Amino acid sequence: MTDDHQRLREALAELRPEDKLAATVAHWHEPPSKKEPGTAPLTACSYATAILINRRVKWIMGGAGYATEAIPPVVFGIRSLLQVVPEGRWIEVNALGQLWDYMKFGGIGRYAMEHDGRTKGGTPLGCYPAIGEIIAAADARRWSLCPHKNMAEAPGHGSAKAIAIGTAKTAALKHKADFAPTTADHPKPIILQEFVDVFPR
């Protein structure tokens, strides 16, 4: 956890009991490469999580890394969010409706939790163990998912999306340009850089 993340955690701990805490997660990722695994350049991705107090965006957490689909950066974004939300504080998180397919009973994520991180097809689930961590936190009533078919309708999505396709995307593409990692370097989705942005500036 960076100093900025620690300061954010401290600020959230000072909220009044009556303050409504919510968050919205946006993401971005490149189209995946069609080259063979092991030689293919990784697919850059990013996430941004707008943290709202009484429906107003106060902070945005961002991250940059690699993933070929939407769910991993969203999962990583929620896991990072829960690391700064104090124990005993509940938060509602607006995210892709597809995430519910992972979190519901009998879903992809819960199956992986019971089968050493594997899918029903026997392949490793890329966002495991992070998906297991956020499901366990939801079961412990630390947070709840508000799934959206249209993320543009989620509160604070515009602010989150601006960072996901701005600062965070730029960081992801710069890392890719500087290091050119392949699937041999990172066989599973990963977030390598994270930051906190105070909003409004």
N, CA and C atoms as a LAMMPS dump frame, in Angstrom:
ITEM: TIMESTEP
0
ITEM: NUMBER OF ATOMS
603
ITEM: BOX BOUNDS ff ff ff
-5.0000000000000000e+02 5.0000000000000000e+02
-5.0000000000000000e+02 5.0000000000000000e+02
-5.0000000000000000e+02 5.0000000000000000e+02
ITEM: ATOMS id mol type element x y z
1 1 1 N 0.844 -1.191 0
2 1 2 C 0 0 0
3 1 3 C 0.883 1.246 0
4 2 1 N 0.651 2.16 -0.956
5 2 2 C 1.443 3.38 -1.046
6 2 3 C 1.013 4.371 0.036
7 3 1 N 1.813 5.437 0.19
8 3 2 C 1.453 6.484 1.157
9 3 3 C 0.097 7.103 0.808
10 4 1 N -0.153 7.277 -0.5
11 4 2 C -1.442 7.85 -0.922
12 4 3 C -2.592 6.927 -0.546
13 5 1 N -2.392 5.626 -0.712
14 5 2 C -3.429 4.675 -0.332
15 5 3 C -3.675 4.704 1.18
16 6 1 N -2.601 4.844 1.941
17 6 2 C -2.742 4.909 3.397
18 6 3 C -3.488 6.178 3.809
19 7 1 N -3.18 7.306 3.162
20 7 2 C -3.892 8.557 3.468
21 7 3 C -5.373 8.442 3.114
22 8 1 N -5.653 7.758 2.01
23 8 2 C -7.051 7.552 1.638
24 8 3 C -7.751 6.69 2.675
25 9 1 N -7.087 5.656 3.13
26 9 2 C -7.672 4.784 4.163
27 9 3 C -7.988 5.585 5.421
28 10 1 N -7.069 6.463 5.804
29 10 2 C -7.278 7.286 6.995
30 10 3 C -8.445 8.25 6.794
31 11 1 N -8.561 8.815 5.588
32 11 2 C -9.659 9.74 5.311
33 11 3 C -11.011 9.013 5.365
34 12 1 N -11.054 7.808 4.834
35 12 2 C -12.305 7.044 4.868
36 12 3 C -12.681 6.649 6.293
37 13 1 N -11.667 6.447 7.128
38 13 2 C -11.934 6.086 8.523
39 13 3 C -12.56 7.25 9.291
40 14 1 N -12.404 8.469 8.787
41 14 2 C -12.926 9.653 9.465
42 14 3 C -14.345 10.017 9.024
43 15 1 N -14.905 9.252 8.093
44 15 2 C -16.267 9.549 7.647
45 15 3 C -17.268 9.398 8.794
46 16 1 N -18.319 10.18 8.736
47 16 2 C -19.382 10.075 9.731
48 16 3 C -20.231 8.835 9.446
49 17 1 N -20.829 8.258 10.456
50 17 2 C -21.677 7.075 10.233
51 17 3 C -22.784 7.31 9.217
52 18 1 N -23.291 8.533 9.165
53 18 2 C -24.406 8.818 8.249
54 18 3 C -23.954 9.059 6.805
55 19 1 N -22.66 9.194 6.568
56 19 2 C -22.17 9.401 5.206
57 19 3 C -22.371 8.137 4.375
58 20 1 N -22.907 8.282 3.182
59 20 2 C -23.116 7.145 2.281
60 20 3 C -21.869 6.946 1.424
61 21 1 N -21.286 5.758 1.513
62 21 2 C -20.064 5.427 0.79
63 21 3 C -20.39 4.488 -0.364
64 22 1 N -19.946 4.85 -1.559
65 22 2 C -20.184 4.016 -2.739
66 22 3 C -18.979 4.141 -3.682
67 23 1 N -18.928 3.274 -4.668
68 23 2 C -17.834 3.318 -5.636
69 23 3 C -18.322 2.8 -6.98
70 24 1 N -17.647 3.236 -8.023
71 24 2 C -17.934 2.764 -9.381
72 24 3 C -16.62 2.436 -10.068
73 25 1 N -16.552 1.235 -10.654
74 25 2 C -15.319 0.77 -11.299
75 25 3 C -15.475 0.811 -12.821
76 26 1 N -14.542 1.508 -13.484
77 26 2 C -14.467 1.531 -14.942
78 26 3 C -13.182 0.828 -15.369
79 27 1 N -13.135 0.389 -16.616
80 27 2 C -11.943 -0.319 -17.077
81 27 3 C -11.678 -0.006 -18.546
82 28 1 N -10.494 -0.411 -18.987
83 28 2 C -10.105 -0.346 -20.403
84 28 3 C -9.124 -1.476 -20.658
85 29 1 N -9.161 -2.045 -21.861
86 29 2 C -8.094 -2.968 -22.271
87 29 3 C -7.978 -2.98 -23.787
88 30 1 N -6.777 -3.267 -24.256
89 30 2 C -6.522 -3.368 -25.684
90 30 3 C -7.201 -4.607 -26.271
91 31 1 N -7.4 -4.641 -27.578
92 31 2 C -7.792 -5.908 -28.211
93 31 3 C -6.661 -6.914 -28.025
94 32 1 N -6.958 -8.156 -27.652
95 32 2 C -5.9 -9.14 -27.431
96 32 3 C -5.16 -9.499 -28.704
97 33 1 N -3.876 -9.86 -28.547
98 33 2 C -3.048 -10.265 -29.685
99 33 3 C -3.485 -11.637 -30.189
100 34 1 N -3.31 -11.872 -31.494
101 34 2 C -3.664 -13.158 -32.074
102 34 3 C -2.454 -14.083 -32.198
103 35 1 N -1.294 -13.659 -31.677
104 35 2 C -0.097 -14.493 -31.749
105 35 3 C -0.18 -15.65 -30.76
106 36 1 N 0.73 -16.608 -30.935
107 36 2 C 0.754 -17.774 -30.062
108 36 3 C 1.137 -17.384 -28.641
109 37 1 N 0.52 -18.019 -27.617
110 37 2 C 0.916 -17.763 -26.228
111 37 3 C 2.411 -18.009 -26.042
112 38 1 N 3.026 -17.181 -25.218
113 38 2 C 4.463 -17.305 -24.971
114 38 3 C 5.252 -16.309 -25.783
115 39 1 N 4.773 -16.002 -26.999
116 39 2 C 5.447 -15.021 -27.845
117 39 3 C 4.602 -13.766 -28.012
118 40 1 N 3.33 -13.871 -27.661
119 40 2 C 2.415 -12.749 -27.872
120 40 3 C 2.711 -11.608 -26.914
121 41 1 N 2.684 -10.353 -27.423
122 41 2 C 2.774 -9.226 -26.489
123 41 3 C 1.535 -9.204 -25.607
124 42 1 N 1.722 -8.796 -24.378
125 42 2 C 0.588 -8.778 -23.458
126 42 3 C -0.417 -7.688 -23.841
127 43 1 N -1.641 -7.895 -23.427
128 43 2 C -2.721 -6.951 -23.681
129 43 3 C -2.808 -5.977 -22.513
130 44 1 N -2.495 -4.711 -22.769
131 44 2 C -2.513 -3.705 -21.704
132 44 3 C -3.937 -3.457 -21.222
133 45 1 N -4.057 -3.166 -19.934
134 45 2 C -5.376 -2.873 -19.363
135 45 3 C -5.237 -1.829 -18.265
136 46 1 N -6.356 -1.286 -17.866
137 46 2 C -6.366 -0.336 -16.756
138 46 3 C -7.726 -0.382 -16.072
139 47 1 N -7.754 0.128 -14.853
140 47 2 C -9.03 0.314 -14.162
141 47 3 C -8.989 1.647 -13.435
142 48 1 N -10.153 2.164 -13.122
143 48 2 C -10.264 3.345 -12.27
144 48 3 C -11.524 3.201 -11.44
145 49 1 N -11.391 3.464 -10.154
146 49 2 C -12.508 3.335 -9.222
147 49 3 C -12.821 4.69 -8.623
148 50 1 N -13.982 5.207 -8.961
149 50 2 C -14.434 6.47 -8.364
150 50 3 C -15.056 6.174 -7.009
151 51 1 N -14.578 6.85 -5.977
152 51 2 C -15.129 6.694 -4.631
153 51 3 C -16.023 7.893 -4.353
154 52 1 N -17.285 7.602 -4.049
155 52 2 C -18.281 8.659 -3.853
156 52 3 C -18.702 8.743 -2.393
157 53 1 N -18.754 9.956 -1.903
158 53 2 C -19.3 10.231 -0.578
159 53 3 C -20.578 11.029 -0.786
160 54 1 N -21.697 10.467 -0.347
161 54 2 C -22.994 11.117 -0.542
162 54 3 C -23.221 11.499 -2.008
163 55 1 N -22.866 10.535 -2.886
164 55 2 C -23.068 10.617 -4.333
165 55 3 C -22.162 11.618 -5.037
166 56 1 N -21.137 12.11 -4.37
167 56 2 C -20.176 13.013 -5.004
168 56 3 C -18.813 12.33 -5.051
169 57 1 N -18.174 12.378 -6.218
170 57 2 C -16.857 11.757 -6.368
171 57 3 C -15.826 12.55 -5.576
172 58 1 N -15.115 11.861 -4.691
173 58 2 C -14.098 12.519 -3.865
174 58 3 C -12.688 12.04 -4.191
175 59 1 N -12.57 10.767 -4.529
176 59 2 C -11.253 10.204 -4.873
177 59 3 C -11.419 9.232 -6.028
178 60 1 N -10.321 9.016 -6.755
179 60 2 C -10.301 7.978 -7.781
180 60 3 C -9.035 7.154 -7.61
181 61 1 N -9.193 5.853 -7.502
182 61 2 C -8.066 4.923 -7.467
183 61 3 C -7.886 4.363 -8.867
184 62 1 N -6.656 4.255 -9.312
185 62 2 C -6.399 3.728 -10.648
186 62 3 C -5.336 2.659 -10.632
187 63 1 N -5.321 1.861 -11.685
188 63 2 C -4.314 0.818 -11.808
189 63 3 C -4.048 0.504 -13.266
190 64 1 N -2.845 -0.003 -13.546
191 64 2 C -2.438 -0.332 -14.909
192 64 3 C -1.717 -1.67 -14.915
193 65 1 N -1.993 -2.442 -15.941
194 65 2 C -1.346 -3.75 -16.03
195 65 3 C -1.706 -4.447 -17.314
196 66 1 N -2.008 -5.758 -17.191
197 66 2 C -2.258 -6.568 -18.382
198 66 3 C -3.404 -7.553 -18.153
199 67 1 N -4.322 -7.599 -19.098
200 67 2 C -5.425 -8.563 -19.075
201 67 3 C -6.099 -8.52 -20.438
202 68 1 N -6.636 -9.663 -20.859
203 68 2 C -7.248 -9.74 -22.181
204 68 3 C -8.752 -9.487 -22.167
205 69 1 N -9.332 -9.337 -20.979
206 69 2 C -10.773 -9.127 -20.889
207 69 3 C -11.092 -8.179 -19.742
208 70 1 N -12.359 -7.848 -19.601
209 70 2 C -12.773 -6.809 -18.666
210 70 3 C -12.741 -7.231 -17.203
211 71 1 N -13.119 -8.468 -16.912
212 71 2 C -13.32 -8.859 -15.521
213 71 3 C -12.06 -8.733 -14.647
214 72 1 N -10.881 -9.199 -15.081
215 72 2 C -9.721 -9.099 -14.179
216 72 3 C -9.421 -7.689 -13.669
217 73 1 N -9.339 -6.652 -14.533
218 73 2 C -9.059 -5.326 -13.964
219 73 3 C -10.158 -4.834 -13.028
220 74 1 N -11.402 -5.209 -13.3
221 74 2 C -12.492 -4.822 -12.401
222 74 3 C -12.324 -5.511 -11.043
223 75 1 N -12 -6.796 -11.072
224 75 2 C -11.775 -7.549 -9.831
225 75 3 C -10.609 -6.958 -9.05
226 76 1 N -9.504 -6.665 -9.74
227 76 2 C -8.341 -6.091 -9.064
228 76 3 C -8.667 -4.718 -8.485
229 77 1 N -9.49 -3.955 -9.211
230 77 2 C -9.878 -2.643 -8.713
231 77 3 C -10.698 -2.744 -7.437
232 78 1 N -11.606 -3.711 -7.379
233 78 2 C -12.419 -3.895 -6.169
234 78 3 C -11.555 -4.388 -5.014
235 79 1 N -10.621 -5.28 -5.304
236 79 2 C -9.736 -5.761 -4.235
237 79 3 C -8.925 -4.6 -3.644
238 80 1 N -8.392 -3.737 -4.497
239 80 2 C -7.631 -2.58 -4.003
240 80 3 C -8.519 -1.634 -3.211
241 81 1 N -9.747 -1.457 -3.672
242 81 2 C -10.697 -0.608 -2.949
243 81 3 C -10.924 -1.137 -1.539
244 82 1 N -11.133 -2.43 -1.42
245 82 2 C -11.414 -3.016 -0.103
246 82 3 C -10.224 -2.918 0.836
247 83 1 N -9.027 -2.739 0.283
248 83 2 C -7.851 -2.585 1.129
249 83 3 C -7.799 -1.226 1.808
250 84 1 N -8.536 -0.248 1.266
251 84 2 C -8.537 1.085 1.888
252 84 3 C -9.838 1.372 2.648
253 85 1 N -10.87 0.59 2.405
254 85 2 C -12.117 0.782 3.153
255 85 3 C -11.963 0.127 4.521
256 86 1 N -12.109 0.887 5.603
257 86 2 C -11.877 0.328 6.947
258 86 3 C -12.819 -0.829 7.269
259 87 1 N -12.333 -1.76 8.053
260 87 2 C -13.175 -2.859 8.531
261 87 3 C -14.382 -2.275 9.268
262 88 1 N -15.541 -2.872 9.039
263 88 2 C -16.749 -2.392 9.69
264 88 3 C -17.508 -1.354 8.884
265 89 1 N -16.894 -0.916 7.774
266 89 2 C -17.568 0.059 6.899
267 89 3 C -18.043 -0.651 5.64
268 90 1 N -19.34 -0.614 5.362
269 90 2 C -19.903 -1.259 4.185
270 90 3 C -19.878 -0.302 3.004
271 91 1 N -19.641 -0.846 1.787
272 91 2 C -19.635 -0.009 0.589
273 91 3 C -20.369 -0.72 -0.544
274 92 1 N -21.16 0.042 -1.268
275 92 2 C -21.825 -0.476 -2.459
276 92 3 C -20.946 -0.168 -3.668
277 93 1 N -20.699 -1.184 -4.5
278 93 2 C -19.811 -1.028 -5.65
279 93 3 C -20.593 -1.25 -6.948
280 94 1 N -20.581 -0.248 -7.805
281 94 2 C -21.182 -0.345 -9.136
282 94 3 C -20.148 -0.899 -10.102
283 95 1 N -20.496 -1.985 -10.791
284 95 2 C -19.553 -2.606 -11.703
285 95 3 C -20.297 -3.356 -12.803
286 96 1 N -19.539 -3.897 -13.744
287 96 2 C -20.098 -4.646 -14.857
288 96 3 C -21.04 -5.747 -14.39
289 97 1 N -22.178 -5.864 -15.047
290 97 2 C -23.121 -6.917 -14.705
291 97 3 C -22.517 -8.301 -14.838
292 98 1 N -21.55 -8.45 -15.738
293 98 2 C -20.895 -9.74 -15.968
294 98 3 C -20.221 -10.273 -14.702
295 99 1 N -19.834 -9.366 -13.807
296 99 2 C -19.162 -9.801 -12.583
297 99 3 C -20.068 -10.691 -11.737
298 100 1 N -21.372 -10.479 -11.829
299 100 2 C -22.303 -11.301 -11.047
300 100 3 C -22.198 -12.777 -11.431
301 101 1 N -21.868 -13.047 -12.699
302 101 2 C -21.701 -14.432 -13.138
303 101 3 C -20.542 -15.119 -12.421
304 102 1 N -19.622 -14.345 -11.916
305 102 2 C -18.485 -14.887 -11.171
306 102 3 C -18.811 -15.03 -9.686
307 103 1 N -19.654 -14.123 -9.183
308 103 2 C -19.87 -14.046 -7.74
309 103 3 C -21.061 -14.845 -7.227
310 104 1 N -22.029 -15.101 -8.088
311 104 2 C -23.244 -15.783 -7.629
312 104 3 C -22.935 -17.219 -7.214
313 105 1 N -23.818 -17.791 -6.414
314 105 2 C -23.651 -19.179 -6.006
315 105 3 C -23.709 -20.068 -7.241
316 106 1 N -22.694 -20.916 -7.39
317 106 2 C -22.568 -21.74 -8.578
318 106 3 C -21.858 -21.034 -9.711
319 107 1 N -21.444 -19.787 -9.476
320 107 2 C -20.786 -18.994 -10.516
321 107 3 C -19.326 -19.365 -10.717
322 108 1 N -18.711 -18.714 -11.696
323 108 2 C -17.339 -19.021 -12.113
324 108 3 C -16.335 -18.832 -10.976
325 109 1 N -16.465 -17.716 -10.255
326 109 2 C -15.524 -17.427 -9.173
327 109 3 C -15.673 -18.37 -8.001
328 110 1 N -16.907 -18.647 -7.626
329 110 2 C -17.133 -19.553 -6.489
330 110 3 C -16.679 -20.974 -6.829
331 111 1 N -16.878 -21.376 -8.07
332 111 2 C -16.394 -22.705 -8.475
333 111 3 C -14.874 -22.774 -8.318
334 112 1 N -14.182 -21.701 -8.754
335 112 2 C -12.722 -21.667 -8.643
336 112 3 C -12.264 -21.723 -7.189
337 113 1 N -13.014 -21.072 -6.302
338 113 2 C -12.66 -21.09 -4.877
339 113 3 C -12.683 -22.509 -4.317
340 114 1 N -13.527 -23.344 -4.866
341 114 2 C -13.686 -24.712 -4.368
342 114 3 C -12.854 -25.727 -5.147
343 115 1 N -12.181 -25.27 -6.219
344 115 2 C -11.435 -26.204 -7.071
345 115 3 C -10.045 -25.661 -7.42
346 116 1 N -9.351 -25.177 -6.391
347 116 2 C -7.943 -24.756 -6.543
348 116 3 C -7.729 -23.753 -7.676
349 117 1 N -8.674 -22.833 -7.825
350 117 2 C -8.494 -21.755 -8.788
351 117 3 C -8.782 -22.135 -10.225
352 118 1 N -9.457 -23.241 -10.445
353 118 2 C -9.724 -23.694 -11.813
354 118 3 C -11.181 -23.503 -12.213
355 119 1 N -11.395 -23.395 -13.519
356 119 2 C -12.741 -23.283 -14.071
357 119 3 C -13.35 -24.676 -14.214
358 120 1 N -14.603 -24.72 -14.603
359 120 2 C -15.26 -26.009 -14.821
360 120 3 C -14.603 -26.787 -15.96
361 121 1 N -13.931 -26.077 -16.855
362 121 2 C -13.202 -26.724 -17.939
363 121 3 C -11.832 -27.22 -17.531
364 122 1 N -11.432 -26.929 -16.28
365 122 2 C -10.145 -27.402 -15.778
366 122 3 C -8.984 -26.452 -15.99
367 123 1 N -9.223 -25.299 -16.61
368 123 2 C -8.147 -24.336 -16.837
369 123 3 C -8.068 -23.349 -15.673
370 124 1 N -6.885 -22.799 -15.418
371 124 2 C -6.764 -21.819 -14.335
372 124 3 C -7.581 -20.557 -14.62
373 125 1 N -8.263 -20.065 -13.611
374 125 2 C -9.021 -18.818 -13.739
375 125 3 C -8.065 -17.655 -13.525
376 126 1 N -7.959 -16.794 -14.542
377 126 2 C -6.937 -15.755 -14.519
378 126 3 C -7.014 -14.793 -13.352
379 127 1 N -8.227 -14.46 -12.906
380 127 2 C -8.368 -13.47 -11.833
381 127 3 C -8.412 -14.115 -10.441
382 128 1 N -8.083 -15.386 -10.358
383 128 2 C -7.989 -16.067 -9.06
384 128 3 C -6.557 -15.918 -8.553
385 129 1 N -6.284 -15.636 -7.267
386 129 2 C -7.209 -15.697 -6.129
387 129 3 C -7.961 -14.398 -5.808
388 130 1 N -7.715 -13.319 -6.583
389 130 2 C -8.347 -12.041 -6.262
390 130 3 C -9.862 -12.157 -6.244
391 131 1 N -10.441 -12.905 -7.185
392 131 2 C -11.894 -13.052 -7.213
393 131 3 C -12.394 -13.731 -5.94
394 132 1 N -11.644 -14.698 -5.44
395 132 2 C -12.023 -15.369 -4.196
396 132 3 C -12.001 -14.418 -3.014
397 133 1 N -11.027 -13.509 -3.013
398 133 2 C -10.898 -12.552 -1.916
399 133 3 C -12.094 -11.6 -1.879
400 134 1 N -12.518 -11.123 -3.049
401 134 2 C -13.628 -10.16 -3.021
402 134 3 C -14.961 -10.864 -2.78
403 135 1 N -15.085 -12.111 -3.216
404 135 2 C -16.305 -12.868 -2.908
405 135 3 C -16.398 -13.111 -1.405
406 136 1 N -15.283 -13.501 -0.794
407 136 2 C -15.272 -13.719 0.657
408 136 3 C -15.623 -12.438 1.4
409 137 1 N -15.14 -11.293 0.902
410 137 2 C -15.449 -10.014 1.532
411 137 3 C -16.928 -9.671 1.374
412 138 1 N -17.513 -10.02 0.229
413 138 2 C -18.948 -9.79 0.039
414 138 3 C -19.763 -10.68 0.97
415 139 1 N -19.331 -11.927 1.125
416 139 2 C -20.023 -12.845 2.033
417 139 3 C -19.953 -12.349 3.477
418 140 1 N -18.852 -11.645 3.791
419 140 2 C -18.682 -11.076 5.136
420 140 3 C -19.39 -9.729 5.277
421 141 1 N -20.123 -9.341 4.235
422 141 2 C -20.907 -8.098 4.221
423 141 3 C -20.049 -6.844 4.358
424 142 1 N -18.852 -6.896 3.771
425 142 2 C -18.027 -5.699 3.709
426 142 3 C -18.417 -4.834 2.52
427 143 1 N -19.018 -5.46 1.497
428 143 2 C -19.435 -4.71 0.321
429 143 3 C -20.527 -5.484 -0.406
430 144 1 N -21.217 -4.798 -1.321
431 144 2 C -22.197 -5.47 -2.161
432 144 3 C -22.061 -4.953 -3.58
433 145 1 N -22.388 -5.822 -4.521
434 145 2 C -22.289 -5.477 -5.934
435 145 3 C -23.615 -4.93 -6.446
436 146 1 N -23.545 -3.794 -7.137
437 146 2 C -24.68 -3.256 -7.883
438 146 3 C -24.322 -3.422 -9.363
439 147 1 N -24.794 -4.503 -9.995
440 147 2 C -24.38 -4.784 -11.377
441 147 3 C -25.111 -3.904 -12.39
442 148 1 N -24.406 -3.547 -13.456
443 148 2 C -24.976 -2.676 -14.476
444 148 3 C -24.784 -3.279 -15.866
445 149 1 N -25.836 -3.277 -16.656
446 149 2 C -25.698 -3.617 -18.075
447 149 3 C -25.087 -2.45 -18.828
448 150 1 N -25.46 -1.243 -18.436
449 150 2 C -24.938 -0.026 -19.042
450 150 3 C -24.193 0.761 -17.971
451 151 1 N -22.87 0.676 -17.977
452 151 2 C -22.077 1.315 -16.924
453 151 3 C -22.203 2.838 -16.947
454 152 1 N -22.577 3.402 -18.078
455 152 2 C -22.715 4.862 -18.165
456 152 3 C -23.779 5.378 -17.204
457 153 1 N -24.686 4.485 -16.762
458 153 2 C -25.736 4.884 -15.832
459 153 3 C -25.266 4.89 -14.378
460 154 1 N -24.093 4.341 -14.109
461 154 2 C -23.602 4.246 -12.735
462 154 3 C -23.108 5.603 -12.239
463 155 1 N -23.377 5.948 -10.984
464 155 2 C -22.916 7.241 -10.452
465 155 3 C -21.4 7.337 -10.469
466 156 1 N -20.896 8.446 -10.974
467 156 2 C -19.456 8.664 -11.006
468 156 3 C -18.729 7.954 -12.121
469 157 1 N -19.464 7.285 -13.019
470 157 2 C -18.787 6.521 -14.062
471 157 3 C -17.981 7.415 -15.004
472 158 1 N -18.511 8.581 -15.329
473 158 2 C -17.783 9.473 -16.224
474 158 3 C -16.416 9.845 -15.68
475 159 1 N -16.364 10.143 -14.381
476 159 2 C -15.088 10.494 -13.746
477 159 3 C -14.132 9.307 -13.734
478 160 1 N -14.674 8.115 -13.407
479 160 2 C -13.838 6.913 -13.379
480 160 3 C -13.33 6.571 -14.772
481 161 1 N -14.212 6.621 -15.755
482 161 2 C -13.827 6.273 -17.125
483 161 3 C -12.756 7.218 -17.655
484 162 1 N -12.85 8.492 -17.304
485 162 2 C -11.865 9.471 -17.766
486 162 3 C -10.462 9.105 -17.295
487 163 1 N -10.36 8.6 -16.076
488 163 2 C -9.049 8.184 -15.554
489 163 3 C -8.633 6.841 -16.157
490 164 1 N -9.591 5.923 -16.316
491 164 2 C -9.274 4.603 -16.873
492 164 3 C -8.697 4.723 -18.277
493 165 1 N -9.258 5.631 -19.095
494 165 2 C -8.771 5.771 -20.468
495 165 3 C -7.799 6.937 -20.604
496 166 1 N -7.484 7.572 -19.473
497 166 2 C -6.527 8.674 -19.467
498 166 3 C -5.246 8.282 -18.767
499 167 1 N -5.096 8.727 -17.52
500 167 2 C -3.865 8.489 -16.754
501 167 3 C -3.507 7.005 -16.663
502 168 1 N -4.492 6.171 -16.344
503 168 2 C -4.2 4.751 -16.137
504 168 3 C -3.849 4.055 -17.451
505 169 1 N -4.582 4.354 -18.508
506 169 2 C -4.274 3.771 -19.826
507 169 3 C -2.887 4.198 -20.289
508 170 1 N -2.561 5.465 -20.096
509 170 2 C -1.242 5.965 -20.485
510 170 3 C -0.135 5.214 -19.75
511 171 1 N -0.337 4.977 -18.451
512 171 2 C 0.651 4.242 -17.667
513 171 3 C 0.811 2.811 -18.174
514 172 1 N -0.314 2.175 -18.527
515 172 2 C -0.264 0.799 -19.027
516 172 3 C 0.489 0.721 -20.35
517 173 1 N 0.2 1.64 -21.255
518 173 2 C 0.859 1.621 -22.556
519 173 3 C 2.336 1.99 -22.454
520 174 1 N 2.676 2.873 -21.52
521 174 2 C 4.088 3.225 -21.328
522 174 3 C 4.872 2.027 -20.801
523 175 1 N 4.271 1.303 -19.839
524 175 2 C 4.946 0.11 -19.313
525 175 3 C 5.166 -0.907 -20.435
526 176 1 N 4.164 -1.07 -21.269
527 176 2 C 4.283 -2.026 -22.379
528 176 3 C 5.377 -1.598 -23.354
529 177 1 N 5.422 -0.296 -23.656
530 177 2 C 6.443 0.209 -24.576
531 177 3 C 7.845 0.087 -23.99
532 178 1 N 7.967 0.327 -22.68
533 178 2 C 9.285 0.292 -22.031
534 178 3 C 9.812 -1.126 -21.852
535 179 1 N 8.92 -2.08 -21.546
536 179 2 C 9.373 -3.416 -21.153
537 179 3 C 8.961 -4.537 -22.106
538 180 1 N 7.97 -4.295 -22.949
539 180 2 C 7.5 -5.281 -23.937
540 180 3 C 7.375 -6.692 -23.359
541 181 1 N 6.659 -6.857 -22.244
542 181 2 C 6.525 -8.201 -21.671
543 181 3 C 5.637 -9.088 -22.544
544 182 1 N 5.833 -10.393 -22.438
545 182 2 C 5.002 -11.355 -23.169
546 182 3 C 4.261 -12.225 -22.168
547 183 1 N 3.459 -13.131 -22.705
548 183 2 C 2.711 -14.034 -21.835
549 183 3 C 3.64 -14.955 -21.05
550 184 1 N 4.863 -15.105 -21.512
551 184 2 C 5.833 -15.892 -20.749
552 184 3 C 6.231 -15.163 -19.463
553 185 1 N 6.243 -13.833 -19.501
554 185 2 C 6.597 -13.033 -18.316
555 185 3 C 5.445 -13.002 -17.313
556 186 1 N 4.243 -12.812 -17.81
557 186 2 C 3.061 -12.726 -16.95
558 186 3 C 1.951 -13.589 -17.555
559 187 1 N 1.91 -14.865 -17.227
560 187 2 C 0.898 -15.748 -17.837
561 187 3 C -0.529 -15.467 -17.381
562 188 1 N -0.686 -14.774 -16.265
563 188 2 C -2.022 -14.46 -15.759
564 188 3 C -2.219 -12.941 -15.737
565 189 1 N -3.463 -12.488 -15.745
566 189 2 C -3.717 -11.051 -15.623
567 189 3 C -3.038 -10.477 -14.377
568 190 1 N -2.578 -9.246 -14.5
569 190 2 C -1.828 -8.639 -13.391
570 190 3 C -1.956 -7.122 -13.444
571 191 1 N -1.971 -6.5 -12.285
572 191 2 C -1.883 -5.039 -12.171
573 191 3 C -0.516 -4.724 -11.573
574 192 1 N 0.247 -3.889 -12.26
575 192 2 C 1.628 -3.608 -11.85
576 192 3 C 1.798 -2.224 -11.235
577 193 1 N 0.887 -1.309 -11.519
578 193 2 C 0.987 0.052 -10.987
579 193 3 C -0.378 0.484 -10.467
580 194 1 N -0.389 1.135 -9.305
581 194 2 C -1.631 1.654 -8.742
582 194 3 C -1.393 3.043 -8.169
583 195 1 N -2.429 3.86 -8.165
584 195 2 C -2.296 5.24 -7.686
585 195 3 C -3.633 5.74 -7.178
586 196 1 N -3.603 6.867 -6.488
587 196 2 C -4.812 7.531 -5.99
588 196 3 C -4.82 8.961 -6.504
589 197 1 N -5.961 9.398 -7.035
590 197 2 C -6.126 10.748 -7.532
591 197 3 C -7.216 11.434 -6.717
592 198 1 N -6.915 12.593 -6.157
593 198 2 C -7.926 13.349 -5.41
594 198 3 C -8.815 14.081 -6.413
595 199 1 N -10.129 14.035 -6.183
596 199 2 C -11.072 14.642 -7.112
597 199 3 C -12.11 15.459 -6.331
598 200 1 N -12.418 16.656 -6.713
599 200 2 C -11.782 17.367 -7.816
600 200 3 C -10.42 17.908 -7.406
601 201 1 N -9.591 18.2 -8.383
602 201 2 C -8.25 18.724 -8.092
603 201 3 C -8.384 20.123 -7.512
